[in-house]
Amino acid sequence: MDGAARTRAWGVGLAVFSSVCFGASGPFGKALIEAGLGPLQAVWLRIATAALVLVPLALLLRGRAAVRGLRPHLGPVVLYGASGVAGCQALYFVAASRLPVGVAILLEFSGPVIVLAWLGLVRRVPVRRTAIAGVAVAMAGLTLVVQIWSGLSLDPVGLAAGVGAAACQASYFLIVDRLTGRVDPLVITASGSLVAAAALTALATPWSLPWDVLPAQVPIAGHTAPGWTLVIWIGIVSTVLAYLAGVAGLQRLSAQVGSAICYTEAVAAALIAWAVLGERLTPAQMLGGLIVLTGAYIAQRAAVARPDLLAPAVPVPAANGTAGGGTAGTGLAAPAGK
């Protein structure tokens, strides 16, 4: 396998892993909300937990020199945190509270369509037909997975929030694509989570948060678990690992390919809800899942070698000023065999 194929394979693997981690947040977040947390409070706890882990980790592993490298790209990084992290999650919760969940998911996952339109109409970047076909097939499959025909009702505020979530999701892919080879993924994710936590503080009002939920036993999947363990799950697995893998995967692919592969998140969420919560999957949903995966497979074939990843690596300064591990293109240590 040549270098370009290996890079694409790692990118697809990281993007799918990211989608599975994102999809795993649903059952645990839902349990916390049913235990007494407000939806925005659950989102704030999730992102704040991620920031508490990522910021010290970025300083320890990348050092102040790498963090100073943020300054030329501060605007896009702040926009990434405010829209791609905070805006996407908060607006989705608003949409889901006012619309059928299936409709809210479908609206949010129209983000890849916005990505393709932006690249083709605004940036004038050639959009590959396989990427367009992959998104179209995945969208068709998603309608079966979420079954939007059950309980259709359109609330104007919910509709606007869903469209806003889609725009924020699109910004996530486009901003990461723009920062490829310029900012370390760990630094992007850490700073983005810090910006997102700050942006959501006024809306989530954590000072009024029912903290007694955290030590309490929260029912989930026929069992109980301390609330704080569920917070750690959605903070570490569904945020830290999800965003790190997502950013690293996108930097090995492209916005148009990575945004199509993200549809596997909806399939992962449905399967995890079935396994953890016992939510039954209909034959139509299972067929939809297969169609989504087919769309993701078609889209990943549009991936091409990225010059910024195949070029010689530029060392990232370590804390002591010496060259540290990882490349400027990925910001992560190169995977085994790469």
Stockholm file with secondary structure:
# STOCKHOLM 1.0

chainA/1-338         MDGAARTRAWGVGLAVFSSVCFGASGPFGKALIEAGLGPLQAVWLRIATAALVLVPLALLLRGRAAVRGLRPHLGPVVLYGASGVAGCQALYFVAASRLPVGVAILLEFSGPVIVLAWLGLVRRVPVRRTAIAGVAVAMAGLTLVVQIWSGLSLDPVGLAAGVGAAACQASYFLIVDRLTGRVDPLVITASGSLVAAAALTALATPWSLPWDVLPAQVPIAGHTAPGWTLVIWIGIVSTVLAYLAGVAGLQRLSAQVGSAICYTEAVAAALIAWAVLGERLTPAQMLGGLIVLTGAYIAQRAAVARPDLLAPAVPVPAANGTAGGGTAGTGLAAPAGK
#=GR chainA/1-338 SS CCHHHHHHHHHHHHHHHHHHHHHTHHHHHHHHHHTTCCHHHHHHHHHHHHHHHHHHHHHHHHHHHHHHTTGGGHHHHHHIIIIIIIIHHHHHHHHHHHSCHHHHHHHHTTHHHHHHHIIIIISCCCCCHHHHHHHHHHHHHHHHHHTTTTTCCCCHHHHHHHHHHHHHHHHHHHHHHHHTTTSCHHHHHHHHHHHHHHHHHHHHCGGGCCGGGTTSEEEETTEEEEHHHHHHIIIIIIIIIHHHHHHHHHHHSCHHHHHHHTTHHHHHHHHHIIIIICCCCCHHHHHHHHHHHHHHHHHHTTCCCCHHHHSCCCCEECTTSSEESSCTTTCSCCCTTC
#=GC SS_cons         CCHHHHHHHHHHHHHHHHHHHHHTHHHHHHHHHHTTCCHHHHHHHHHHHHHHHHHHHHHHHHHHHHHHTTGGGHHHHHHIIIIIIIIHHHHHHHHHHHSCHHHHHHHHTTHHHHHHHIIIIISCCCCCHHHHHHHHHHHHHHHHHHTTTTTCCCCHHHHHHHHHHHHHHHHHHHHHHHHTTTSCHHHHHHHHHHHHHHHHHHHHCGGGCCGGGTTSEEEETTEEEEHHHHHHIIIIIIIIIHHHHHHHHHHHSCHHHHHHHTTHHHHHHHHHIIIIICCCCCHHHHHHHHHHHHHHHHHHTTCCCCHHHHSCCCCEECTTSSEESSCTTTCSCCCTTC
//
